[in-house]
Amino acid sequence: MAKPSGLQIRNIIAAVLMAAAFVWNLVIGGPWWVTAIVGVACLLSSFSAYLNRPSARP
């Protein structure tokens, strides 16, 4: 298994933090639009980490 890049690690950490913020906002009953923005950001960060994996590079 290849060692993850720095960018990939940063994206994974960001995705985990945003997932926690997503759950926290749902639990406290925050505005729906904040939940939607954080959810989309989490998905984009996860997808970016996947695309930046070492095996995806030519």
mmCIF file of the N, C-alpha and C atoms, coordinates in Angstrom:
data_MODEL
# 
_entry.id   MODEL 
# 
loop_
_atom_site.group_PDB 
_atom_site.id 
_atom_site.type_symbol 
_atom_site.label_atom_id 
_atom_site.label_alt_id 
_atom_site.label_comp_id 
_atom_site.label_asym_id 
_atom_site.label_entity_id 
_atom_site.label_seq_id 
_atom_site.pdbx_PDB_ins_code 
_atom_site.Cartn_x 
_atom_site.Cartn_y 
_atom_site.Cartn_z 
_atom_site.occupancy 
_atom_site.B_iso_or_equiv 
_atom_site.pdbx_formal_charge 
_atom_site.auth_seq_id 
_atom_site.auth_comp_id 
_atom_site.auth_asym_id 
_atom_site.auth_atom_id 
_atom_site.pdbx_PDB_model_num 
ATOM 1   N N  . MET A 1 1  ? 0.843   -1.178 0.000   1.00 0.00 ? 1  MET A N  1 
ATOM 2   C CA . MET A 1 1  ? 0.000   0.000  0.000   1.00 0.00 ? 1  MET A CA 1 
ATOM 3   C C  . MET A 1 1  ? 0.889   1.243  0.000   1.00 0.00 ? 1  MET A C  1 
ATOM 4   N N  . ALA A 1 2  ? 0.536   2.184  -0.849  1.00 0.00 ? 2  ALA A N  1 
ATOM 5   C CA . ALA A 1 2  ? 1.342   3.395  -0.988  1.00 0.00 ? 2  ALA A CA 1 
ATOM 6   C C  . ALA A 1 2  ? 1.098   4.354  0.177   1.00 0.00 ? 2  ALA A C  1 
ATOM 7   N N  . LYS A 1 3  ? 2.131   5.115  0.486   1.00 0.00 ? 3  LYS A N  1 
ATOM 8   C CA . LYS A 1 3  ? 2.031   6.117  1.552   1.00 0.00 ? 3  LYS A CA 1 
ATOM 9   C C  . LYS A 1 3  ? 1.166   7.286  1.063   1.00 0.00 ? 3  LYS A C  1 
ATOM 10  N N  . PRO A 1 4  ? 0.184   7.723  1.855   1.00 0.00 ? 4  PRO A N  1 
ATOM 11  C CA . PRO A 1 4  ? -0.664  8.845  1.424   1.00 0.00 ? 4  PRO A CA 1 
ATOM 12  C C  . PRO A 1 4  ? 0.128   10.152 1.365   1.00 0.00 ? 4  PRO A C  1 
ATOM 13  N N  . SER A 1 5  ? -0.251  10.985 0.414   1.00 0.00 ? 5  SER A N  1 
ATOM 14  C CA . SER A 1 5  ? 0.420   12.280 0.260   1.00 0.00 ? 5  SER A CA 1 
ATOM 15  C C  . SER A 1 5  ? -0.062  13.251 1.337   1.00 0.00 ? 5  SER A C  1 
ATOM 16  N N  . GLY A 1 6  ? 0.663   14.349 1.476   1.00 0.00 ? 6  GLY A N  1 
ATOM 17  C CA . GLY A 1 6  ? 0.273   15.373 2.451   1.00 0.00 ? 6  GLY A CA 1 
ATOM 18  C C  . GLY A 1 6  ? -1.085  15.973 2.136   1.00 0.00 ? 6  GLY A C  1 
ATOM 19  N N  . LEU A 1 7  ? -1.342  16.208 0.845   1.00 0.00 ? 7  LEU A N  1 
ATOM 20  C CA . LEU A 1 7  ? -2.636  16.747 0.432   1.00 0.00 ? 7  LEU A CA 1 
ATOM 21  C C  . LEU A 1 7  ? -3.765  15.775 0.751   1.00 0.00 ? 7  LEU A C  1 
ATOM 22  N N  . GLN A 1 8  ? -3.509  14.496 0.549   1.00 0.00 ? 8  GLN A N  1 
ATOM 23  C CA . GLN A 1 8  ? -4.516  13.482 0.831   1.00 0.00 ? 8  GLN A CA 1 
ATOM 24  C C  . GLN A 1 8  ? -4.808  13.416 2.337   1.00 0.00 ? 8  GLN A C  1 
ATOM 25  N N  . ILE A 1 9  ? -3.783  13.490 3.156   1.00 0.00 ? 9  ILE A N  1 
ATOM 26  C CA . ILE A 1 9  ? -3.981  13.472 4.611   1.00 0.00 ? 9  ILE A CA 1 
ATOM 27  C C  . ILE A 1 9  ? -4.779  14.695 5.051   1.00 0.00 ? 9  ILE A C  1 
ATOM 28  N N  . ARG A 1 10 ? -4.432  15.863 4.496   1.00 0.00 ? 10 ARG A N  1 
ATOM 29  C CA . ARG A 1 10 ? -5.165  17.089 4.833   1.00 0.00 ? 10 ARG A CA 1 
ATOM 30  C C  . ARG A 1 10 ? -6.635  16.969 4.455   1.00 0.00 ? 10 ARG A C  1 
ATOM 31  N N  . ASN A 1 11 ? -6.923  16.403 3.291   1.00 0.00 ? 11 ASN A N  1 
ATOM 32  C CA . ASN A 1 11 ? -8.305  16.247 2.856   1.00 0.00 ? 11 ASN A CA 1 
ATOM 33  C C  . ASN A 1 11 ? -9.069  15.263 3.738   1.00 0.00 ? 11 ASN A C  1 
ATOM 34  N N  . ILE A 1 12 ? -8.415  14.209 4.169   1.00 0.00 ? 12 ILE A N  1 
ATOM 35  C CA . ILE A 1 12 ? -9.072  13.233 5.048   1.00 0.00 ? 12 ILE A CA 1 
ATOM 36  C C  . ILE A 1 12 ? -9.384  13.869 6.399   1.00 0.00 ? 12 ILE A C  1 
ATOM 37  N N  . ILE A 1 13 ? -8.433  14.628 6.946   1.00 0.00 ? 13 ILE A N  1 
ATOM 38  C CA . ILE A 1 13 ? -8.667  15.309 8.229   1.00 0.00 ? 13 ILE A CA 1 
ATOM 39  C C  . ILE A 1 13 ? -9.810  16.310 8.097   1.00 0.00 ? 13 ILE A C  1 
ATOM 40  N N  . ALA A 1 14 ? -9.818  17.062 6.998   1.00 0.00 ? 14 ALA A N  1 
ATOM 41  C CA . ALA A 1 14 ? -10.894 18.035 6.772   1.00 0.00 ? 14 ALA A CA 1 
ATOM 42  C C  . ALA A 1 14 ? -12.243 17.334 6.656   1.00 0.00 ? 14 ALA A C  1 
ATOM 43  N N  . ALA A 1 15 ? -12.285 16.198 5.962   1.00 0.00 ? 15 ALA A N  1 
ATOM 44  C CA . ALA A 1 15 ? -13.543 15.463 5.800   1.00 0.00 ? 15 ALA A CA 1 
ATOM 45  C C  . ALA A 1 15 ? -14.057 14.945 7.143   1.00 0.00 ? 15 ALA A C  1 
ATOM 46  N N  . VAL A 1 16 ? -13.158 14.455 7.980   1.00 0.00 ? 16 VAL A N  1 
ATOM 47  C CA . VAL A 1 16 ? -13.570 13.948 9.297   1.00 0.00 ? 16 VAL A CA 1 
ATOM 48  C C  . VAL A 1 16 ? -14.096 15.089 10.168  1.00 0.00 ? 16 VAL A C  1 
ATOM 49  N N  . LEU A 1 17 ? -13.406 16.225 10.155  1.00 0.00 ? 17 LEU A N  1 
ATOM 50  C CA . LEU A 1 17 ? -13.873 17.373 10.944  1.00 0.00 ? 17 LEU A CA 1 
ATOM 51  C C  . LEU A 1 17 ? -15.220 17.883 10.440  1.00 0.00 ? 17 LEU A C  1 
ATOM 52  N N  . MET A 1 18 ? -15.397 17.914 9.128   1.00 0.00 ? 18 MET A N  1 
ATOM 53  C CA . MET A 1 18 ? -16.678 18.373 8.579   1.00 0.00 ? 18 MET A CA 1 
ATOM 54  C C  . MET A 1 18 ? -17.797 17.380 8.856   1.00 0.00 ? 18 MET A C  1 
ATOM 55  N N  . ALA A 1 19 ? -17.484 16.089 8.869   1.00 0.00 ? 19 ALA A N  1 
ATOM 56  C CA . ALA A 1 19 ? -18.502 15.099 9.219   1.00 0.00 ? 19 ALA A CA 1 
ATOM 57  C C  . ALA A 1 19 ? -18.942 15.291 10.672  1.00 0.00 ? 19 ALA A C  1 
ATOM 58  N N  . ALA A 1 20 ? -17.985 15.592 11.554  1.00 0.00 ? 20 ALA A N  1 
ATOM 59  C CA . ALA A 1 20 ? -18.328 15.861 12.953  1.00 0.00 ? 20 ALA A CA 1 
ATOM 60  C C  . ALA A 1 20 ? -19.185 17.119 13.065  1.00 0.00 ? 20 ALA A C  1 
ATOM 61  N N  . ALA A 1 21 ? -18.846 18.159 12.303  1.00 0.00 ? 21 ALA A N  1 
ATOM 62  C CA . ALA A 1 21 ? -19.643 19.391 12.318  1.00 0.00 ? 21 ALA A CA 1 
ATOM 63  C C  . ALA A 1 21 ? -21.039 19.145 11.759  1.00 0.00 ? 21 ALA A C  1 
ATOM 64  N N  . PHE A 1 22 ? -21.140 18.298 10.757  1.00 0.00 ? 22 PHE A N  1 
ATOM 65  C CA . PHE A 1 22 ? -22.433 17.935 10.169  1.00 0.00 ? 22 PHE A CA 1 
ATOM 66  C C  . PHE A 1 22 ? -23.334 17.279 11.221  1.00 0.00 ? 22 PHE A C  1 
ATOM 67  N N  . VAL A 1 23 ? -22.786 16.289 11.921  1.00 0.00 ? 23 VAL A N  1 
ATOM 68  C CA . VAL A 1 23 ? -23.557 15.591 12.960  1.00 0.00 ? 23 VAL A CA 1 
ATOM 69  C C  . VAL A 1 23 ? -23.908 16.550 14.091  1.00 0.00 ? 23 VAL A C  1 
ATOM 70  N N  . TRP A 1 24 ? -22.955 17.373 14.516  1.00 0.00 ? 24 TRP A N  1 
ATOM 71  C CA . TRP A 1 24 ? -23.206 18.329 15.597  1.00 0.00 ? 24 TRP A CA 1 
ATOM 72  C C  . TRP A 1 24 ? -24.322 19.292 15.213  1.00 0.00 ? 24 TRP A C  1 
ATOM 73  N N  . ASN A 1 25 ? -24.308 19.789 13.982  1.00 0.00 ? 25 ASN A N  1 
ATOM 74  C CA . ASN A 1 25 ? -25.336 20.725 13.542  1.00 0.00 ? 25 ASN A CA 1 
ATOM 75  C C  . ASN A 1 25 ? -26.706 20.047 13.477  1.00 0.00 ? 25 ASN A C  1 
ATOM 76  N N  . LEU A 1 26 ? -26.740 18.774 13.113  1.00 0.00 ? 26 LEU A N  1 
ATOM 77  C CA . LEU A 1 26 ? -28.010 18.041 13.119  1.00 0.00 ? 26 LEU A CA 1 
ATOM 78  C C  . LEU A 1 26 ? -28.527 17.859 14.547  1.00 0.00 ? 26 LEU A C  1 
ATOM 79  N N  . VAL A 1 27 ? -27.625 17.540 15.471  1.00 0.00 ? 27 VAL A N  1 
ATOM 80  C CA . VAL A 1 27 ? -28.023 17.281 16.857  1.00 0.00 ? 27 VAL A CA 1 
ATOM 81  C C  . VAL A 1 27 ? -28.568 18.539 17.526  1.00 0.00 ? 27 VAL A C  1 
ATOM 82  N N  . ILE A 1 28 ? -27.911 19.682 17.294  1.00 0.00 ? 28 ILE A N  1 
ATOM 83  C CA . ILE A 1 28 ? -28.374 20.907 17.954  1.00 0.00 ? 28 ILE A CA 1 
ATOM 84  C C  . ILE A 1 28 ? -29.540 21.563 17.221  1.00 0.00 ? 28 ILE A C  1 
ATOM 85  N N  . GLY A 1 29 ? -29.887 21.028 16.059  1.00 0.00 ? 29 GLY A N  1 
ATOM 86  C CA . GLY A 1 29 ? -31.002 21.600 15.302  1.00 0.00 ? 29 GLY A CA 1 
ATOM 87  C C  . GLY A 1 29 ? -30.641 22.901 14.622  1.00 0.00 ? 29 GLY A C  1 
ATOM 88  N N  . GLY A 1 30 ? -29.437 22.964 14.077  1.00 0.00 ? 30 GLY A N  1 
ATOM 89  C CA . GLY A 1 30 ? -28.976 24.174 13.393  1.00 0.00 ? 30 GLY A CA 1 
ATOM 90  C C  . GLY A 1 30 ? -29.710 24.397 12.082  1.00 0.00 ? 30 GLY A C  1 
ATOM 91  N N  . PRO A 1 31 ? -29.436 25.511 11.429  1.00 0.00 ? 31 PRO A N  1 
ATOM 92  C CA . PRO A 1 31 ? -30.095 25.820 10.164  1.00 0.00 ? 31 PRO A CA 1 
ATOM 93  C C  . PRO A 1 31 ? -29.819 24.739 9.111   1.00 0.00 ? 31 PRO A C  1 
ATOM 94  N N  . TRP A 1 32 ? -30.817 24.436 8.302   1.00 0.00 ? 32 TRP A N  1 
ATOM 95  C CA . TRP A 1 32 ? -30.676 23.378 7.301   1.00 0.00 ? 32 TRP A CA 1 
ATOM 96  C C  . TRP A 1 32 ? -29.608 23.723 6.273   1.00 0.00 ? 32 TRP A C  1 
ATOM 97  N N  . TRP A 1 33 ? -29.475 25.018 5.963   1.00 0.00 ? 33 TRP A N  1 
ATOM 98  C CA . TRP A 1 33 ? -28.529 25.399 4.918   1.00 0.00 ? 33 TRP A CA 1 
ATOM 99  C C  . TRP A 1 33 ? -27.086 25.229 5.379   1.00 0.00 ? 33 TRP A C  1 
ATOM 100 N N  . VAL A 1 34 ? -26.828 25.394 6.678   1.00 0.00 ? 34 VAL A N  1 
ATOM 101 C CA . VAL A 1 34 ? -25.478 25.151 7.202   1.00 0.00 ? 34 VAL A CA 1 
ATOM 102 C C  . VAL A 1 34 ? -25.164 23.661 7.107   1.00 0.00 ? 34 VAL A C  1 
ATOM 103 N N  . THR A 1 35 ? -26.143 22.832 7.456   1.00 0.00 ? 35 THR A N  1 
ATOM 104 C CA . THR A 1 35 ? -25.966 21.384 7.363   1.00 0.00 ? 35 THR A CA 1 
ATOM 105 C C  . THR A 1 35 ? -25.693 20.974 5.920   1.00 0.00 ? 35 THR A C  1 
ATOM 106 N N  . ALA A 1 36 ? -26.421 21.565 4.976   1.00 0.00 ? 36 ALA A N  1 
ATOM 107 C CA . ALA A 1 36 ? -26.239 21.236 3.562   1.00 0.00 ? 36 ALA A CA 1 
ATOM 108 C C  . ALA A 1 36 ? -24.846 21.642 3.074   1.00 0.00 ? 36 ALA A C  1 
ATOM 109 N N  . ILE A 1 37 ? -24.397 22.836 3.444   1.00 0.00 ? 37 ILE A N  1 
ATOM 110 C CA . ILE A 1 37 ? -23.073 23.311 3.011   1.00 0.00 ? 37 ILE A CA 1 
ATOM 111 C C  . ILE A 1 37 ? -21.970 22.431 3.589   1.00 0.00 ? 37 ILE A C  1 
ATOM 112 N N  . VAL A 1 38 ? -22.073 22.106 4.870   1.00 0.00 ? 38 VAL A N  1 
ATOM 113 C CA . VAL A 1 38 ? -21.047 21.277 5.509   1.00 0.00 ? 38 VAL A CA 1 
ATOM 114 C C  . VAL A 1 38 ? -21.067 19.868 4.919   1.00 0.00 ? 38 VAL A C  1 
ATOM 115 N N  . GLY A 1 39 ? -22.249 19.342 4.630   1.00 0.00 ? 39 GLY A N  1 
ATOM 116 C CA . GLY A 1 39 ? -22.350 18.017 4.019   1.00 0.00 ? 39 GLY A CA 1 
ATOM 117 C C  . GLY A 1 39 ? -21.717 17.965 2.641   1.00 0.00 ? 39 GLY A C  1 
ATOM 118 N N  . VAL A 1 40 ? -21.979 18.967 1.822   1.00 0.00 ? 40 VAL A N  1 
ATOM 119 C CA . VAL A 1 40 ? -21.380 19.021 0.481   1.00 0.00 ? 40 VAL A CA 1 
ATOM 120 C C  . VAL A 1 40 ? -19.865 19.189 0.579   1.00 0.00 ? 40 VAL A C  1 
ATOM 121 N N  . ALA A 1 41 ? -19.405 20.017 1.497   1.00 0.00 ? 41 ALA A N  1 
ATOM 122 C CA . ALA A 1 41 ? -17.964 20.209 1.678   1.00 0.00 ? 41 ALA A CA 1 
ATOM 123 C C  . ALA A 1 41 ? -17.289 18.908 2.108   1.00 0.00 ? 41 ALA A C  1 
ATOM 124 N N  . CYS A 1 42 ? -17.950 18.142 2.956   1.00 0.00 ? 42 CYS A N  1 
ATOM 125 C CA . CYS A 1 42 ? -17.410 16.854 3.399   1.00 0.00 ? 42 CYS A CA 1 
ATOM 126 C C  . CYS A 1 42 ? -17.288 15.891 2.217   1.00 0.00 ? 42 CYS A C  1 
ATOM 127 N N  . LEU A 1 43 ? -18.316 15.842 1.383   1.00 0.00 ? 43 LEU A N  1 
ATOM 128 C CA . LEU A 1 43 ? -18.272 14.969 0.207   1.00 0.00 ? 43 LEU A CA 1 
ATOM 129 C C  . LEU A 1 43 ? -17.166 15.395 -0.761  1.00 0.00 ? 43 LEU A C  1 
ATOM 130 N N  . LEU A 1 44 ? -17.034 16.694 -0.996  1.00 0.00 ? 44 LEU A N  1 
ATOM 131 C CA . LEU A 1 44 ? -16.002 17.180 -1.912  1.00 0.00 ? 44 LEU A CA 1 
ATOM 132 C C  . LEU A 1 44 ? -14.598 16.886 -1.385  1.00 0.00 ? 44 LEU A C  1 
ATOM 133 N N  . SER A 1 45 ? -14.397 17.040 -0.093  1.00 0.00 ? 45 SER A N  1 
ATOM 134 C CA . SER A 1 45 ? -13.090 16.765 0.493   1.00 0.00 ? 45 SER A CA 1 
ATOM 135 C C  . SER A 1 45 ? -12.763 15.271 0.421   1.00 0.00 ? 45 SER A C  1 
ATOM 136 N N  . SER A 1 46 ? -13.764 14.434 0.659   1.00 0.00 ? 46 SER A N  1 
ATOM 137 C CA . SER A 1 46 ? -13.558 12.984 0.557   1.00 0.00 ? 46 SER A CA 1 
ATOM 138 C C  . SER A 1 46 ? -13.216 12.588 -0.877  1.00 0.00 ? 46 SER A C  1 
ATOM 139 N N  . PHE A 1 47 ? -13.934 13.152 -1.840  1.00 0.00 ? 47 PHE A N  1 
ATOM 140 C CA . PHE A 1 47 ? -13.685 12.843 -3.244  1.00 0.00 ? 47 PHE A CA 1 
ATOM 141 C C  . PHE A 1 47 ? -12.306 13.344 -3.671  1.00 0.00 ? 47 PHE A C  1 
ATOM 142 N N  . SER A 1 48 ? -11.896 14.499 -3.166  1.00 0.00 ? 48 SER A N  1 
ATOM 143 C CA . SER A 1 48 ? -10.573 15.031 -3.477  1.00 0.00 ? 48 SER A CA 1 
ATOM 144 C C  . SER A 1 48 ? -9.475  14.119 -2.923  1.00 0.00 ? 48 SER A C  1 
ATOM 145 N N  . ALA A 1 49 ? -9.667  13.598 -1.717  1.00 0.00 ? 49 ALA A N  1 
ATOM 146 C CA . ALA A 1 49 ? -8.690  12.667 -1.147  1.00 0.00 ? 49 ALA A CA 1 
ATOM 147 C C  . ALA A 1 49 ? -8.602  11.407 -1.997  1.00 0.00 ? 49 ALA A C  1 
ATOM 148 N N  . TYR A 1 50 ? -9.733  10.943 -2.502  1.00 0.00 ? 50 TYR A N  1 
ATOM 149 C CA . TYR A 1 50 ? -9.746  9.754  -3.361  1.00 0.00 ? 50 TYR A CA 1 
ATOM 150 C C  . TYR A 1 50 ? -9.018  10.024 -4.679  1.00 0.00 ? 50 TYR A C  1 
ATOM 151 N N  . LEU A 1 51 ? -9.277  11.173 -5.283  1.00 0.00 ? 51 LEU A N  1 
ATOM 152 C CA . LEU A 1 51 ? -8.646  11.495 -6.564  1.00 0.00 ? 51 LEU A CA 1 
ATOM 153 C C  . LEU A 1 51 ? -7.148  11.755 -6.428  1.00 0.00 ? 51 LEU A C  1 
ATOM 154 N N  . ASN A 1 52 ? -6.690  12.190 -5.264  1.00 0.00 ? 52 ASN A N  1 
ATOM 155 C CA . ASN A 1 52 ? -5.272  12.480 -5.048  1.00 0.00 ? 52 ASN A CA 1 
ATOM 156 C C  . ASN A 1 52 ? -4.487  11.289 -4.518  1.00 0.00 ? 52 ASN A C  1 
ATOM 157 N N  . ARG A 1 53 ? -5.061  10.099 -4.579  1.00 0.00 ? 53 ARG A N  1 
ATOM 158 C CA . ARG A 1 53 ? -4.345  8.914  -4.113  1.00 0.00 ? 53 ARG A CA 1 
ATOM 159 C C  . ARG A 1 53 ? -3.147  8.652  -5.036  1.00 0.00 ? 53 ARG A C  1 
ATOM 160 N N  . PRO A 1 54 ? -2.070  8.108  -4.482  1.00 0.00 ? 54 PRO A N  1 
ATOM 161 C CA . PRO A 1 54 ? -0.858  7.898  -5.284  1.00 0.00 ? 54 PRO A CA 1 
ATOM 162 C C  . PRO A 1 54 ? -1.074  7.000  -6.502  1.00 0.00 ? 54 PRO A C  1 
ATOM 163 N N  . SER A 1 55 ? -1.936  6.004  -6.416  1.00 0.00 ? 55 SER A N  1 
ATOM 164 C CA . SER A 1 55 ? -2.136  5.089  -7.545  1.00 0.00 ? 55 SER A CA 1 
ATOM 165 C C  . SER A 1 55 ? -2.926  5.724  -8.684  1.00 0.00 ? 55 SER A C  1 
ATOM 166 N N  . ALA A 1 56 ? -3.520  6.897  -8.474  1.00 0.00 ? 56 ALA A N  1 
ATOM 167 C CA . ALA A 1 56 ? -4.292  7.559  -9.523  1.00 0.00 ? 56 ALA A CA 1 
ATOM 168 C C  . ALA A 1 56 ? -3.406  8.401  -10.432 1.00 0.00 ? 56 ALA A C  1 
ATOM 169 N N  . ARG A 1 57 ? -2.173  8.610  -10.029 1.00 0.00 ? 57 ARG A N  1 
ATOM 170 C CA . ARG A 1 57 ? -1.261  9.439  -10.828 1.00 0.00 ? 57 ARG A CA 1 
ATOM 171 C C  . ARG A 1 57 ? -0.618  8.599  -11.922 1.00 0.00 ? 57 ARG A C  1 
ATOM 172 N N  . PRO A 1 58 ? -0.445  9.192  -13.091 1.00 0.00 ? 58 PRO A N  1 
ATOM 173 C CA . PRO A 1 58 ? 0.171   8.428  -14.205 1.00 0.00 ? 58 PRO A CA 1 
ATOM 174 C C  . PRO A 1 58 ? 1.650   8.167  -13.998 1.00 0.00 ? 58 PRO A C  1 
# 
